[in-house]
Amino acid sequence: MSEKKQDPLHFEISSALKSVIGRDLITNDFIAIFELVKNSFDANANNVDLVFEDNNDVINKILIIDNGKGMNYEDLVNKWLFVAYSAKKDGTEDNSSSRVYAGNKGVGRFSCDRVGGKLKLQAKSLSDNLIHILNIDWGKFEENAKTKFENIDVKYSTSSDFDLPKGISSPKSGVVLEISDLREPSSWDRKKLQRLKGNLAKLINPFGSLDSKTKLNMICQREKKADENLKKEYKSNPELEIPVLINGLVTNNIFDVLKDKTTSLSVVLDKNGHFVTTLIDRGELIYKIQESAQLYPLLADSEFSCQLFSLNQSAKSLFKRRTGIHSVAFGSLFLYRNGFRVMPIGEEGDDYWGIDRRHGQGYARTLGTRDFMGRIDIAGPESKFKEKSSRDGGLVETEASEQLLDYAVTKCLRRLEQYVVGVTWKDAIDKTHDTAQRLSLDENRSNIINLISKLSGSKKIELLDYSRNLVDVLNEKSSYFEESVERLSTLANRSSDKELMENVHQARKRFAELKKRRGRSSKNS
């Protein structure tokens, strides 16, 4: 039977697509706002205001106002209104194919639909004299699923000035998103706003390690009085937990809180293709090593970095006092791609890294998600590190993401675990200390010497530095002297440390003399 060609057919798109790529993908209000804030950061804004307006104490409008590059008429028509198109993804945004962006799926604009039923968009580029305005009623797309998507009208107008809340200055360029007809207006109470602020802090800068030039500011007139009362209460009694204020910059000083109070491990991929790992315990350098990235070729250009913090009893208590929340509720090991969180990795209850699964098999020998927190940063295109479209599903499995998972667990987490379980957990009293004073005890020093000696014995690892205070000869009267001095001798030879070699030599002489004296004394008795 011969095949007879006919005119080609084409897909038709239902107006119901709006919900499929909007509310069905963006699963909660926080993720929706994350997506919109990401767009402001990608637009090179250095200031973003997140404003909550109320009517009779019920939030009825949410505005996201940025001073980024904005959009002109052509941008609105050819980019913003072009469903699923992403100029960031095809490299035409900023005329640069090398820059990486927080978002590039082309569906983030539908995040607005998750939060509210109506959207007013105001946009202006530096070259424009007028403000371009779109008014969108998302409900129009839900009236009849047989209506074609492109046949739903979006109202367009212009204005000479931005329409902004009182007290907000007009930017020279930028975008204003005003979301109204909120889906759940009564849900936006103080607790939800506090949770949002805490989550935004984790989204952008939870450990103070990113030099972000963009300021994110939350504004809610309804909560200003409560904020002032909390500030006065804290000022009169600084021993209270630091209050979580709604109004003000979204910041987080978790790194400053923890860095000198607990064990921390940092890993940086340097320009020479080496992973450089530094372990510090309560301000005391334990070791610094480097190893080639050849075994993880897909991470070689990922700008990989990692920060991990062990949480002993003292650190958990400090965290609660300084942040007002328990560390387990804050999260564990977060992943950041191009500077922004990959959700829900690291959230309480999430086990993307397989940490708790492994911890259940060896409770006393391994760290669980309650025992540490940290972040991993990577950069790279979607071909390597691609977020799932649902926006709360983590990364799509690729060869690069598998190498990332393997390196994070075997070279970062287990290195921290090796030290914490092998040294600090063996000293039951040490878990209540936020200083390194007990590390100088003979047993702890012996365990540290053993660990560093083993690291120096690996052909794949180069030992760059270690603690001269702790990795030195123990008193020859110590019960740990003999085993530690042998390891020190091995370490001195491998690292060509002449001073340590000489210390070991002299210690052996003193120990031999001590044994002679003991022998003579036992004969005389």
C-alpha positions as CSV (number, residue, x, y, z in Angstrom):
1,M,0.0,0.0,0.0
2,S,1.5,3.3,-1.1
3,E,1.5,6.2,1.4
4,K,-0.1,9.4,0.2
5,K,1.2,12.6,1.7
6,Q,-1.3,15.1,3.0
7,D,-0.9,18.7,4.3
8,P,1.0,18.7,7.6
9,L,-0.8,19.0,10.9
10,H,0.1,21.2,13.9
11,F,-0.3,21.1,17.6
12,E,-2.9,23.4,19.1
13,I,-2.4,24.7,22.6
14,S,-5.2,24.9,25.2
15,S,-5.4,27.8,27.5
16,A,-5.2,25.2,30.3
17,L,-1.4,25.1,29.6
18,K,-1.1,28.0,31.9
19,S,-1.9,25.8,34.9
20,V,0.2,22.9,33.7
21,I,3.4,25.1,33.6
22,G,2.2,27.3,36.5
23,R,0.4,26.1,39.6
24,D,1.0,22.4,38.7
25,L,4.7,22.8,38.5
26,I,5.3,25.5,41.2
27,T,4.2,23.6,44.2
28,N,4.1,26.3,47.0
29,D,4.2,30.0,47.5
30,F,7.9,30.1,48.7
31,I,9.2,28.4,45.6
32,A,7.1,30.7,43.5
33,I,8.6,33.8,45.1
34,F,12.1,32.2,44.9
35,E,11.6,31.9,41.1
36,L,10.6,35.6,40.8
37,V,13.5,36.8,43.0
38,K,15.9,34.7,40.8
39,N,14.7,36.6,37.8
40,S,15.5,39.9,39.5
41,F,19.0,38.7,40.3
42,D,19.5,37.5,36.7
43,A,18.4,41.0,35.5
44,N,21.5,42.5,37.2
45,A,19.4,44.2,39.8
46,N,21.4,45.5,42.9
47,N,18.2,46.1,44.9
48,V,15.1,44.0,45.2
49,D,12.1,45.0,47.4
50,L,9.6,42.4,48.4
51,V,6.6,44.3,49.6
52,F,3.5,42.9,51.3
53,E,0.5,45.2,51.4
54,D,-2.5,44.6,53.5
55,N,-6.2,45.6,53.8
56,N,-7.6,45.4,57.4
57,D,-4.5,43.3,58.4
58,V,-5.0,40.7,55.7
59,I,-2.2,40.7,53.0
60,N,-3.9,41.4,49.7
61,K,-1.0,42.3,47.4
62,I,2.6,41.1,47.0
63,L,5.0,43.2,45.0
64,I,8.5,42.3,43.7
65,I,10.3,45.5,42.7
66,D,13.8,45.5,41.2
67,N,16.1,48.0,39.6
68,G,17.6,45.6,37.0
69,K,17.9,46.2,33.3
70,G,14.1,46.0,32.8
71,M,12.3,45.3,29.5
72,N,11.3,47.3,26.5
73,Y,8.3,46.7,24.3
74,E,10.1,44.2,22.1
75,D,11.3,42.2,25.2
76,L,7.7,42.0,26.4
77,V,6.4,40.7,23.1
78,N,9.2,38.5,21.9
79,K,10.4,37.2,25.3
80,W,8.1,37.6,28.2
81,L,4.9,36.7,26.3
82,F,6.6,34.0,24.3
83,V,5.6,30.9,26.4
84,A,8.5,28.7,27.5
85,Y,11.1,30.7,25.5
86,S,14.2,31.6,27.5
87,A,16.7,34.1,26.1
88,K,19.0,33.0,29.0
89,K,19.0,29.5,27.7
90,D,19.7,30.2,24.0
91,G,22.4,32.7,24.9
92,T,20.8,35.8,23.5
93,E,20.2,37.5,26.9
94,D,22.9,40.2,27.4
95,N,24.4,39.1,24.0
96,S,26.4,36.5,26.0
97,S,26.5,32.8,25.8
98,S,29.0,32.4,28.6
99,R,27.1,33.8,31.5
100,V,25.2,31.4,33.7
101,Y,21.8,32.3,35.2
102,A,19.8,31.2,38.2
103,G,16.8,30.4,36.0
104,N,16.5,29.6,32.3
105,K,13.5,27.4,31.8
106,G,11.2,30.2,30.5
107,V,8.3,29.2,32.8
108,G,9.3,31.2,35.9
109,R,6.9,34.0,34.9
110,F,4.0,31.6,35.7
111,S,5.1,31.5,39.3
112,C,2.9,34.6,39.8
113,D,-0.2,32.4,39.1
114,R,0.7,30.2,42.0
115,V,0.5,33.1,44.4
116,G,-2.4,35.1,43.1
117,G,-5.0,35.3,40.4
118,K,-4.0,38.7,38.9
119,L,-0.7,40.2,37.8
120,K,0.2,43.7,37.0
121,L,3.7,43.9,35.3
122,Q,5.4,47.3,34.9
123,A,8.7,47.3,33.0
124,K,11.2,50.0,31.8
125,S,14.6,49.7,30.2
126,L,17.2,52.5,30.4
127,S,16.5,53.5,26.8
128,D,12.7,53.9,27.4
129,N,10.8,57.1,28.2
130,L,7.6,55.2,29.1
131,I,6.6,52.4,31.5
132,H,5.2,49.3,29.7
133,I,2.3,47.7,31.6
134,L,0.7,44.3,31.3
135,N,-2.4,43.4,33.2
136,I,-3.1,39.7,33.3
137,D,-6.1,37.9,34.7
138,W,-5.0,34.2,35.1
139,G,-8.6,33.2,35.6
140,K,-9.4,34.0,31.9
141,F,-7.2,31.0,31.0
142,E,-9.3,28.7,33.1
143,E,-12.8,29.6,31.8
144,N,-12.7,27.2,28.8
145,A,-10.0,24.7,28.2
146,K,-11.0,24.6,24.5
147,T,-9.9,28.2,24.0
148,K,-6.5,28.5,22.4
149,F,-3.8,29.9,24.7
150,E,-2.8,32.6,22.3
151,N,-6.4,33.8,21.9
152,I,-6.6,35.0,25.6
153,D,-6.1,38.8,25.6
154,V,-3.4,40.4,27.8
155,K,-4.1,44.0,28.4
156,Y,-1.3,46.4,27.5
157,S,-0.9,50.1,28.4
158,T,1.8,52.6,29.0
159,S,2.5,55.2,31.7
160,S,5.0,58.0,32.4
161,D,5.7,56.8,35.9
162,F,5.9,53.6,37.9
163,D,2.9,52.9,40.2
164,L,4.6,52.0,43.5
165,P,3.7,51.7,47.1
166,K,4.3,54.7,49.4
167,G,8.0,55.1,50.3
168,I,9.4,53.1,47.4
169,S,11.6,55.1,45.0
170,S,11.2,54.7,41.3
171,P,14.1,52.9,39.6
172,K,15.7,54.3,36.4
173,S,15.0,50.8,34.9
174,G,13.6,47.6,36.2
175,V,10.5,45.5,36.6
176,V,7.6,45.7,39.1
177,L,5.5,42.6,39.6
178,E,2.3,43.3,41.5
179,I,0.4,40.1,42.4
180,S,-3.2,40.5,43.7
181,D,-6.3,38.4,44.2
182,L,-4.1,36.2,46.4
183,R,-4.9,32.4,46.4
184,E,-4.6,32.2,50.2
185,P,-4.6,35.7,51.7
186,S,-5.3,34.7,55.3
187,S,-2.2,32.3,55.2
188,W,0.2,35.2,55.1
189,D,0.4,35.7,58.8
190,R,3.6,36.7,60.7
191,K,4.8,33.1,61.1
192,K,4.6,32.5,57.3
193,L,6.5,35.8,56.6
194,Q,9.2,34.7,59.1
195,R,9.5,31.3,57.4
196,L,9.7,33.0,54.0
197,K,12.5,35.3,55.2
198,G,14.4,32.4,56.6
199,N,14.0,30.4,53.4
200,L,15.0,33.4,51.3
201,A,18.2,33.7,53.4
202,K,19.0,30.0,52.6
203,L,18.1,30.6,49.0
204,I,20.7,33.3,48.5
205,N,23.4,33.4,51.2
206,P,23.1,31.1,54.2
207,F,26.7,31.1,55.2
208,G,27.9,34.5,54.2
209,S,30.2,33.0,51.6
210,L,28.9,34.7,48.5
211,D,29.8,38.3,47.8
212,S,26.4,39.2,46.5
213,K,26.0,42.7,45.3
214,T,22.2,42.4,45.3
215,K,20.3,43.5,48.3
216,L,17.0,41.8,49.0
217,N,14.7,43.8,51.3
218,M,11.4,42.7,52.9
219,I,8.8,45.3,53.7
220,C,5.5,44.8,55.5
221,Q,3.8,47.8,57.1
222,R,1.5,45.6,59.1
223,E,4.4,44.0,60.9
224,K,6.5,47.1,61.7
225,K,5.0,47.6,65.2
226,A,5.6,44.0,66.2
227,D,9.2,44.3,64.8
228,E,9.9,47.4,66.9
229,N,8.5,45.7,70.1
230,L,10.8,42.7,69.6
231,K,13.8,44.9,69.0
232,K,13.1,46.8,72.3
233,E,12.6,43.5,74.1
234,Y,15.9,42.1,72.8
235,K,17.8,45.3,73.5
236,S,16.7,45.2,77.2
237,N,17.7,41.5,77.4
238,P,20.4,40.4,75.0
239,E,20.4,36.9,76.4
240,L,17.1,36.3,74.5
241,E,17.2,34.6,71.1
242,I,17.8,37.1,68.3
243,P,14.4,38.0,67.0
244,V,13.3,37.2,63.5
245,L,12.2,40.5,62.1
246,I,10.0,40.8,59.0
247,N,11.1,44.2,57.8
248,G,14.7,44.7,56.7
249,L,17.4,43.1,54.6
250,V,17.4,39.4,54.0
251,T,20.7,38.3,55.6
252,N,22.2,35.4,57.4
253,N,25.3,35.2,59.5
254,I,25.3,31.4,60.1
255,F,28.9,31.2,58.9
256,D,30.1,33.8,61.4
257,V,28.2,32.1,64.2
258,L,29.7,28.7,63.6
259,K,33.1,29.1,62.0
260,D,35.2,29.4,65.2
261,K,32.9,27.3,67.4
262,T,32.9,23.9,65.8
263,T,34.8,21.7,63.3
264,S,34.6,22.9,59.7
265,L,35.8,21.5,56.4
266,S,36.1,23.5,53.2
267,V,36.9,22.3,49.7
268,V,37.8,24.6,46.8
269,L,38.5,23.6,43.2
270,D,41.5,25.8,42.3
271,K,42.6,27.0,38.9
272,N,45.2,24.3,38.5
273,G,42.6,21.5,38.6
274,H,43.1,20.5,42.3
275,F,40.6,20.0,45.0
276,V,42.1,21.8,48.1
277,T,40.6,20.6,51.4
278,T,41.1,22.4,54.7
279,L,39.9,21.1,58.0
280,I,39.7,23.5,61.0
281,D,38.6,22.6,64.5
282,R,37.4,25.6,66.6
283,G,40.0,27.9,65.1
284,E,42.8,25.4,65.0
285,L,44.1,24.2,61.6
286,I,44.1,20.4,61.6
287,Y,45.3,19.8,58.0
288,K,45.3,21.1,54.5
289,I,45.6,18.7,51.5
290,Q,45.2,18.8,47.7
291,E,44.4,16.1,45.2
292,S,43.8,16.1,41.4
293,A,40.3,16.5,39.9
294,Q,41.1,14.0,37.2
295,L,38.9,11.3,38.7
296,Y,36.0,13.7,38.4
297,P,36.4,15.3,35.0
298,L,32.9,16.6,34.7
299,L,33.5,18.7,37.9
300,A,36.7,20.2,36.5
301,D,35.1,23.4,35.2
302,S,32.3,23.5,37.8
303,E,33.8,26.1,40.2
304,F,33.1,23.5,42.9
305,S,33.3,24.6,46.5
306,C,32.0,23.1,49.7
307,Q,31.6,24.2,53.4
308,L,30.7,21.8,56.1
309,F,30.2,22.4,59.8
310,S,30.0,19.7,62.4
311,L,27.2,20.2,65.0
312,N,28.2,19.0,68.4
313,Q,26.0,19.7,71.5
314,S,27.6,23.1,72.0
315,A,27.2,24.2,68.4
316,K,23.5,23.1,68.3
317,S,22.8,25.1,71.4
318,L,24.6,28.2,70.0
319,F,22.7,27.9,66.7
320,K,19.4,27.8,68.5
321,R,20.2,30.9,70.7
322,R,21.4,32.9,67.7
323,T,18.8,32.0,65.1
324,G,15.7,31.1,67.1
325,I,15.3,27.7,65.4
326,H,16.7,24.2,65.9
327,S,19.5,23.3,63.5
328,V,17.6,20.2,62.3
329,A,14.8,22.5,61.2
330,F,17.2,24.7,59.3
331,G,18.5,21.9,57.2
332,S,21.7,20.0,56.4
333,L,23.7,20.0,53.2
334,F,22.3,22.5,50.6
335,L,23.2,22.5,47.0
336,Y,23.6,25.8,45.0
337,R,23.7,26.0,41.3
338,N,24.9,29.3,39.8
339,G,24.5,31.0,43.2
340,F,20.9,29.8,43.9
341,R,19.4,26.9,45.9
342,V,18.4,23.8,44.2
343,M,15.2,22.8,46.0
344,P,14.6,20.8,48.1
345,I,18.1,19.4,48.6
346,G,19.1,19.9,52.2
347,E,15.6,20.6,53.6
348,E,14.6,18.8,56.8
349,G,13.5,15.3,55.8
350,D,15.3,15.4,52.4
351,D,18.0,12.7,51.9
352,Y,19.2,13.5,48.4
353,W,22.8,12.7,49.4
354,G,21.8,9.4,51.0
355,I,23.2,10.5,54.4
356,D,20.5,9.3,56.7
357,R,20.2,6.0,54.7
358,R,23.8,5.3,55.4
359,H,23.7,6.6,59.0
360,G,21.0,4.1,59.8
361,Q,23.4,1.3,58.9
362,G,26.1,2.5,61.3
363,Y,24.7,5.0,63.8
364,A,27.8,5.4,66.0
365,R,30.3,5.4,63.1
366,T,28.7,7.9,60.8
367,L,27.3,11.4,60.7
368,G,23.5,11.9,60.1
369,T,21.8,15.0,58.8
370,R,21.3,16.2,62.4
371,D,25.1,16.2,63.0
372,F,26.2,18.8,60.5
373,M,25.2,21.5,58.0
374,G,26.8,23.0,55.0
375,R,26.6,24.0,51.4
376,I,28.0,22.9,48.0
377,D,28.3,25.4,45.2
378,I,28.6,24.5,41.5
379,A,28.3,26.4,38.3
380,G,27.5,25.1,34.9
381,P,25.0,24.7,32.0
382,E,21.8,22.8,32.1
383,S,23.4,20.0,30.0
384,K,25.4,19.1,33.1
385,F,23.4,20.2,36.1
386,K,19.8,20.5,35.3
387,E,17.0,21.2,37.8
388,K,13.8,19.2,37.4
389,S,11.0,21.2,36.0
390,S,8.9,20.8,39.1
391,R,11.4,23.2,40.8
392,D,11.2,21.1,44.0
393,G,12.6,17.9,42.7
394,G,16.4,18.5,42.9
395,L,18.7,17.7,39.9
396,V,18.0,15.6,36.9
397,E,20.3,12.6,36.9
398,T,23.2,13.1,34.6
399,E,26.7,11.8,34.5
400,A,27.9,15.1,36.0
401,S,25.3,15.1,38.8
402,E,26.4,11.5,39.7
403,Q,30.0,12.6,39.9
404,L,28.9,15.5,42.1
405,L,27.0,13.2,44.4
406,D,30.0,10.8,44.7
407,Y,32.5,13.5,45.4
408,A,30.3,15.3,47.9
409,V,29.8,12.2,49.9
410,T,33.2,10.4,49.6
411,K,35.6,13.3,49.7
412,C,33.7,16.0,51.7
413,L,31.3,14.4,54.1
414,R,33.4,11.4,54.9
415,R,36.5,13.5,55.5
416,L,34.6,15.5,58.0
417,E,33.1,12.3,59.5
418,Q,36.6,10.7,59.7
419,Y,37.8,13.4,62.0
420,V,34.6,14.0,64.0
421,V,33.9,10.3,64.7
422,G,37.6,9.4,65.0
423,V,38.7,12.2,67.2
424,T,36.0,14.4,68.8
425,W,33.3,11.7,69.4
426,K,35.9,9.6,71.2
427,D,36.1,12.3,73.8
428,A,32.6,12.4,75.4
429,I,33.4,15.7,77.2
430,D,34.6,17.5,74.1
431,K,31.1,17.6,72.6
432,T,30.1,20.3,75.1
433,H,33.1,22.5,74.4
434,D,33.2,25.4,71.8
435,T,37.0,25.8,72.2
436,A,39.8,23.5,71.1
437,Q,41.4,23.2,74.5
438,R,40.8,19.4,74.9
439,L,42.5,18.7,71.6
440,S,45.8,19.0,73.4
441,L,45.1,15.9,75.5
442,D,47.4,13.0,74.6
443,E,44.6,10.7,73.4
444,N,43.1,13.3,71.1
445,R,46.5,14.3,69.8
446,S,47.4,10.7,69.1
447,N,44.2,10.2,67.1
448,I,44.9,13.4,65.1
449,I,48.4,12.2,64.4
450,N,47.1,8.8,63.2
451,L,44.6,10.5,60.9
452,I,47.1,12.9,59.3
453,S,49.7,10.1,59.0
454,K,47.2,8.0,57.0
455,L,46.4,11.0,54.7
456,S,50.1,11.6,54.0
457,G,50.4,7.9,53.0
458,S,48.1,8.2,50.1
459,K,49.8,8.6,46.7
460,K,46.8,10.6,45.4
461,I,46.9,13.2,48.2
462,E,49.5,15.9,48.8
463,L,49.7,17.2,52.4
464,L,50.1,20.9,52.2
465,D,50.0,21.9,55.9
466,Y,49.0,20.6,59.3
467,S,48.8,21.7,63.0
468,R,52.3,22.0,64.5
469,N,50.7,22.5,67.9
470,L,48.9,19.1,67.9
471,V,51.0,17.1,65.5
472,D,54.2,16.9,67.5
473,V,55.9,14.5,69.9
474,L,53.9,13.5,73.0
475,N,55.4,13.3,76.4
476,E,57.5,10.1,76.5
477,K,55.7,9.1,79.7
478,S,52.3,9.1,77.9
479,S,50.8,5.7,77.2
480,Y,50.2,6.9,73.6
481,F,53.8,7.8,73.1
482,E,55.2,4.7,71.2
483,E,52.4,4.4,68.7
484,S,52.3,8.1,68.0
485,V,56.0,8.5,67.6
486,E,56.1,5.8,64.9
487,R,53.4,7.6,63.0
488,L,55.2,10.9,63.4
489,S,58.3,9.4,62.1
490,T,56.5,8.2,59.0
491,L,54.8,11.6,58.6
492,A,58.1,13.5,58.9
493,N,59.7,11.4,56.2
494,R,56.8,11.7,53.8
495,S,56.4,15.4,54.3
496,S,60.2,16.1,54.5
497,D,59.6,18.0,57.7
498,K,63.2,18.3,59.1
499,E,62.1,19.9,62.4
500,L,59.6,17.1,63.1
501,M,62.3,14.5,62.2
502,E,64.6,16.1,64.7
503,N,61.9,16.2,67.4
504,V,61.1,12.5,66.8
505,H,64.8,11.6,67.0
506,Q,65.3,13.5,70.3
507,A,62.1,12.0,71.7
508,R,63.2,8.5,70.9
509,K,66.5,9.1,72.7
510,R,64.6,10.4,75.8
511,F,62.3,7.4,75.7
512,A,65.2,5.0,75.5
513,E,66.8,6.7,78.4
514,L,63.5,6.6,80.4
515,K,63.2,2.8,79.7
516,K,66.8,2.3,81.0
517,R,66.1,4.2,84.2
518,R,62.9,2.2,84.7
519,G,64.9,-1.1,84.2
520,R,67.5,-0.1,86.7
521,S,64.9,0.9,89.3
522,S,63.0,-2.4,88.9
523,K,66.3,-4.3,89.5
524,N,67.1,-2.3,92.6
525,S,63.6,-3.0,94.0
